[in-house]
Amino acid sequence: MSIYNRRGINIIVQPEKYFKQFIVVINVKGEKIVWVNCMCEVFGDYWKKRIPIVNDGGSCYFRLKINLTKKVVYDFYTNGLA
């Protein structure tokens, strides 16, 4: 599992291998926003009820936001490496 950046576009290899959390909100402008938190490994069921805070881990942990109204992906962020 890896994330590559080609010409400013992030490409996620094997997205089906990640555990995912989705948080959906409607912002003050009435736009539908989905926050996606992805992890390639989890420990127990903690992640099913809470948002884990993970330091480091590289491309094993990443997150992004999707504005469904505008059809835009933004705030893509991968964790650093220790």
C-alpha positions in Angstrom: 0.0 0.0 0.0 1.4 3.3 -1.0 0.5 6.8 -1.9 2.2 8.4 -4.9 2.1 12.0 -6.0 2.3 12.4 -9.8 2.0 15.9 -11.2 0.3 17.1 -8.1 -2.2 14.3 -8.0 -2.2 11.8 -5.2 -2.7 8.2 -6.2 -3.6 5.6 -3.5 -2.5 2.1 -4.4 -4.8 -0.7 -3.1 -7.4 1.6 -1.3 -9.4 -1.5 -0.4 -6.6 -2.5 2.0 -7.3 0.5 4.3 -9.7 0.7 7.2 -11.8 3.8 6.7 -13.8 6.2 8.9 -16.3 8.6 7.4 -17.6 11.7 9.1 -20.3 13.6 7.2 -21.3 17.2 7.9 -23.2 20.0 6.2 -21.2 23.3 6.5 -22.6 26.7 7.0 -22.9 27.2 3.2 -25.1 24.1 3.0 -22.4 22.0 1.3 -22.0 18.3 2.1 -18.5 17.5 3.4 -17.1 14.1 4.1 -14.0 13.7 6.2 -12.2 10.4 5.4 -9.7 8.9 7.8 -7.7 5.9 6.5 -5.5 3.4 8.3 -3.7 0.3 7.0 -3.6 -1.3 10.4 -5.7 -1.0 13.5 -5.5 -2.5 17.0 -8.8 -3.8 18.4 -12.1 -2.1 17.9 -11.2 1.3 19.3 -11.2 2.9 15.8 -14.9 1.9 15.2 -16.1 4.3 17.9 -13.4 6.9 18.1 -11.0 8.7 15.9 -7.5 7.4 16.6 -4.6 9.9 16.9 -1.6 8.4 15.2 1.9 10.0 15.1 4.1 8.9 12.2 3.3 5.8 10.2 3.8 7.4 6.8 1.4 6.4 4.0 -0.2 3.8 6.3 -2.3 6.7 7.7 -3.8 9.4 5.7 -6.9 11.6 5.7 -8.7 13.9 3.3 -11.9 15.9 2.9 -14.4 15.6 0.0 -16.8 18.4 -0.8 -19.6 16.4 -2.4 -21.5 19.6 -3.4 -18.5 21.0 -5.3 -17.0 17.6 -6.2 -13.6 18.7 -4.8 -11.1 16.7 -2.8 -8.9 18.8 -0.5 -6.9 18.7 2.8 -5.1 15.5 1.7 -2.5 14.6 4.4 -0.3 11.7 5.1 1.5 11.0 8.3 5.2 11.6 8.6 7.9 8.9 9.2 9.7 8.5 12.5 
